[in-house]
């Protein structure tokens, strides 16, 4: 999938009116049917099946539908399992670029990833109660990088209690394994399925504490798809299965260098010390010329997080990279405005560019994560920051910095929330 782009000066883009908020439309049954047919070809290729659990408790809807986010296949699954029922999707605002009429006619509710949006809850309430449509949302907001659950916002239970509708969970199996984000959109031959389960009825929400609801959600969003692959003996024999693996396994555990690993074919190699691993057909790491430090991809990724925590504690973490810059201001196009530098450290993000005309700062406490993606709309890897009025998409020109930046943003957010109140006020 691609996005409409347009090259303009920074000054011209900033003069454009900001995004206009609109209430969600009632989903078009005709367009939803067309979308399901168009997307259904993907599911036929993967012999898709759906297991339903406790769905009799959910009634006929509308429902609040929660779904884990692993790949673009998620969208095909949603249209298939919700067929015949009107539903609106909480989607990222860039999905409307060049096709706003179509996306709004499908009932979609646009929002900005990892940016505070005060209208989102009212829009979801409007879709459920006025349009009588279910609302599908991906609480993780971002795709899973390493096949494990991504952090979801705390106190989601408050939202569920406020909306007072049955909560249905869709959990996918095989979607990540077929099309992991790091693998350059190269699809593997894997069967895909899902489980559709009623987590809460309105009565259960009313009688359950927020903390307990959050515990149920945490459990629902806890998974490890590399482990699932191995336990279910899902063989991936494609010769490109390690392509791009360096995007998540960016730090060598042997020589501790960063940005020197290269995932190509079926191997991951450090070009600094020569340590080489094979990603076997069951997704396990095997040392080729070294004793393996890790045999499980998520374990390596978790180790990188621990390493980064040490950098943050020692205040030695610092990112500073040249990047191409694009701005999302409206739904007409993604505006390419020039180049600059993205800086990130314990004080947050700083973006400078466009010959000194652009300067933007974002504090560590602004969001619990950061929008990061690989091969975004087939343009390149991105880190995105900004506000509801203006989003900045940074395309790094060097290094595999996307995963580390996302981890750093998440850990810095935790630190910002742990600081004593009086300390925050003096900063």
N, C-alpha and C positions, 0 to 999 in steps of 0.2 A: 504494500500500500504506500502511496506517495501523498504529499501535501502540496498545495498550491503555494508557490513562493514568489516574492517580488522584491527586486533590489531598489531600495530607496535610501535617502539620507536620514540620519538620525533626527534632524530637525523636522523633516517632512512627516516622519512617522509620529513624532510626539505631538504634532498639531492635529492628528486625526482624533475624532471623538472616541472615547472609551466604549467598551462593550456595553450594550444596552440590555438591562435585565428584562426578561419576559417570563411570565408564568408558563409552566409546562402545558403543552397541548394534549388533548385526549388522543391516545395512539390510534393511528389509522390501521384498521384491520386489513385493508388491501395491501398497504405497504409492508405491514408486518408479515403477511403471507408471502409476498414477493421476496422479502429479505430471508425468510426461512428457507424458501426454495433455492435461492442463490447461494446460501451458506451451507445448505444440506449436502452438497456434493462432497464437502470435506469429511462429513461424518460417515458417509457411505464408504469412503476409503479406509476408515479406521474401525469398521464394524461396531459402531457405537451402540451401547446399551445403557439403560438407566435403572437403578434399583431405588424403589420408593419405600421409605420407612416412616411410619406414624403419620402419613399424610392425611389420613381420615380426620385427624384432629384439627387440621388447618382449615377445613371447610372449603368453600368455593372461592374464597378470596374477597377483596384484594389482600395480598400478602406483602410483607417486607421480606425480600429475598436477598440473602447474603451469599456471596460466592467467592471462593479463593481464586487468586489471579496468577495464572502460570504462563499462558500463551494466548495468541489471537484465536485459537480454537475455542476458548471459553465463550466467545460470542456465538459461535455456531451451536454450542451446547445449550446456551440460554434460550435461543429461539426455538430449538427443538423441544426441550422439556416444558417450556411455557406456552407451547402452541395452543391456540384457541382462547387464550386469556390475554386481555390487554395488559401491557406492562410498559413502564418507563424505565430507562436505564440512566443511572447517575454516571455521566461520562466526563472525560476530560475535555476542556473547552476547545483544544486544538482539533478534536474530532469534527467540529462544525465548520472548519475552514474550507471554503469553496462549496459547501453543501449544507448550509444552515437550514434552508427550507425543508430539505429531505429529513435531516436529523431531528428537527423540531416536530415534523409531521409524524415521526415515529414515536413521539412523546418523550424524547430524551431530555434529561436535565443536566445542562453543562455546569461544570465547576472547575476550579483551578486546583491542580494537585498540590497538596501540602501548603495551601494558602487558606487562611481563615476566610470562610464564606458565610456571612450572617444570613443570607437568603436561602441557603440550601435546605435547612430543616423545614422552613415554611413551604418551599417548593415541593418537597417530598410529601408533606401533609396535604397540600393541594391536590397532588396527583392521586393520593390514596382516597381522600374523602370527597373531593369535588369531581375528579375525572373517573373515580371508581376503578383505577388501574393499580395493579401491583407495582412496586418499586424494586428494581434490582440494583444493588450496589456492591462494589468490591471494597470492603473496609480497608484492605491492605493498601489500596490506591496504586501502588507500584507492583510490577511483576516480581516474582521470586527470582533472585539472582542465582542462588545455589540449590534450589529445589527444596528448601525448607520454608516454614511459615514466616511471613514478614510481619513485623510489628504492626499491631492495629491500635487505634487511639484508645486511651484509657477512658473508663466510664462510659463506654458505648451503651451500657445498660440504661443510662438516663435517656438516650435517644429512643431506645426500644420502648421504654415505658411511656414516653411522651406520645409516640405514634399509635400505640394501643391496637396494633394489628398482629395477626399470627406471624411468627418469624420462621422462615423456611431457609435451610442451609443447603447449598449445592456444593458438594466436594468432588473435584475431578480426580481421575486416576488415568495416568498415561499422557495427559496433555503436556506436562512439562517434559516428560521423557521423549515425546515425539518432537517437540519444538522448543528446546531451552533457549532462553533469551541470548545467551552468549554465542550461540552456534550459527550466527549470520543468516537466520531464517531458513536454514536447511532442514527439511523435515525428514524424520526417520520413519521406518515402517513399524508402527506401534499401535496396538489396539487401545482405544480410548473409551472410558466409561465414566459414570458419575453416580453418586448417591444423593438423593433428594430427600431431606428429612425435616420434619416439623420440630423445631427446637422449643418453641414456646407458643402457647395459646394466649390470647389477651388476658384471660383469667390468671394464668400462670405468671405472666409478667407482673400483674397487679400484686400478686402475693409473694413475689420473689425480690429480695434485696438487690440493689444495683451491684454490689460486690459479687454476689452469687451469679448474677447474669453474666458479669464479666468473666468469671471463672469458667462458665460453660462456653463462652465465646473463645476464650484462650485455648481451651481443649479442642474446639472445633477447628481452630486455625493452627493446630500443631500437627505437622507432618514432615516427612523426610522422603522425597521421591527417589533419591538414589538408593536408600534403604528399601523402599517399596519395590524398586526394580530388581534388586538382588533377591528379596524374599519371594518374589513372584516369578523369578527366573526369566525376566524379560531381556532377551538378547538384542543388543544393538550392534549389528555388524557393519554398519555403514562406514566407509573409509574416511569420513570427515568428522567423526564423532568428537574429536578433541579440538577441532577448529575453534579458535577464539576462547579456549579455556583459560588463557592467560588473563582474560578480562576479569575473572573472579579470583584466580590463583595468581595474583600479581607479585607476591613476595616469595622468594626462594627460601625455604627453611634450612638449606644447607649453607649458603654463603650470606644470607640475609639481605641480598640486594633486591631492589624493587624495580619493576618495569623492564626486567630483562628476560622474563619467561615468554616463551612462544608456544602457543598451542596450534599444532598443524597436523592434519591427518588423524593418526590415532595416538600421537605422543605430545607430551608437554616437556619442553627443554628450557633450562636456564642458560642463556648465552654468556653469562658471566662466569659460572663455575663448571658448566657442562653437565650438571645433574639432569638426568633424563628419566621420565616416567612414561608408562603406557597406560591409557585409559582402556581397560579391557571391555569385552562385549557386555559385561554385567555392570559396567560403570564403576569398577574398582580401579584404584591406582596401584600399579606395580612398578617397582624400581627396575630400570634397565641396566644402569651402570652404578647405582647407589643402593644402599640399604634404605628402603622407603621411610621417610619421616611420618607420612600419612598414607593410608590406603583408602580413606573415605573423603570424598571431595568436601562435604560440609564440615568435616573436622579441620581440614586445612583452612577453610574460610573462617571458621570460628577462631582458630589460632591467630589469623590475621587481625581479627577484632581485638583479641587480647593484647597483641603487639601494639595496636593503635592506642588502646587504653593507656598503656605505659607512656607512649609519646605525649598523650594529653596530660597525664599526671605530671610529667616532667616539663610540660609546655615546650616541647621540641617539635610538635607537629606543625607543619606549614606547607601549604600548597600554593604554588604560583606558576600558572601556565598561560602561554599565549592561546588565544582562541578566536574563532569566528563567532560573531554575535548576530542573533536573530531576535526579533521582537514580535510578540503576539499582542496586538492591540484591539483587533476586531476579528470578525469571521470571514473577511474578504481574502486575506492572504497572510502568510508568515513573511514578515519583512526582514530581509537581509540588510543589515545596516553597517557592516564593516567588521573591524577587528579590535581586539583589546586584550586585557589580561584579567584572569579570574584568580583572586587570592582568597585563601581560606586558612584560618588559624583559630586559636582558642577564643578569639574575639568575634568570630563569625565570618561572613562573606563580604568581600569587597570586589566590585566589578568596575573596571575603568576601561574606557575605549572610545572609539569614534573620534580620534584626534583630540581627546580631552573634553569632549562635549558630554560624554556619559560618565556618571559616577553614581553607583548605587551600593548601599550597605544594608546587610541583613544580619540581625543579631542571632546568637545561638538559640535563644528561646522562642524564635519566631515560628518554628515548626518542629514537630517530632522527627521528621525525616526530610529528605530532599528529593525532588523529581530527578531521577537518573535513568538512563535508558541506553541500549546499544543499537546501533544502526537505525536510529530513529527516523521513521518515514523514509528509510533507505538513503538518508543523507549522511549520518555519522553518529557517533556516540555523543551523548549530551548530558549536561548538568543544567537544570533550570531553576532559577530563583525569581522572586518578584512579588508583586501584589495583585489584587483583583483588577486594578487599572492597567497594569503593564507587566507582562512576563518576559524575562530575558532567557533565551536559550543559548547556552555556551557550548560550542563544539571544540573541544581541546585539540590542539594541533600536535601534541606530543604526549606520549606516555599513556598507560592504562590507569587513569586516575578516577574513573567513574565509581567503581565499587568502593575504593578507599574513601572517596569524598562522601558517599552515602553513609558509610559506617561512621565516619567522623561526625557528620551532622547529627546522627542518632545519639551518639555518645555525648556530644557536647550539649544536646538538648537535655539529656538526663542530668548532667552536671549542673546546668543552669537551674533546673527545678529542685535540685538538692541544696542549693545555696541558702543560707539563712536570709529571711526577709529583709533584715536591716542591711545586709551586705549588698543585696540587689539594689536597694534604694540609693546607696552611695556610689554605684557604678555609673 
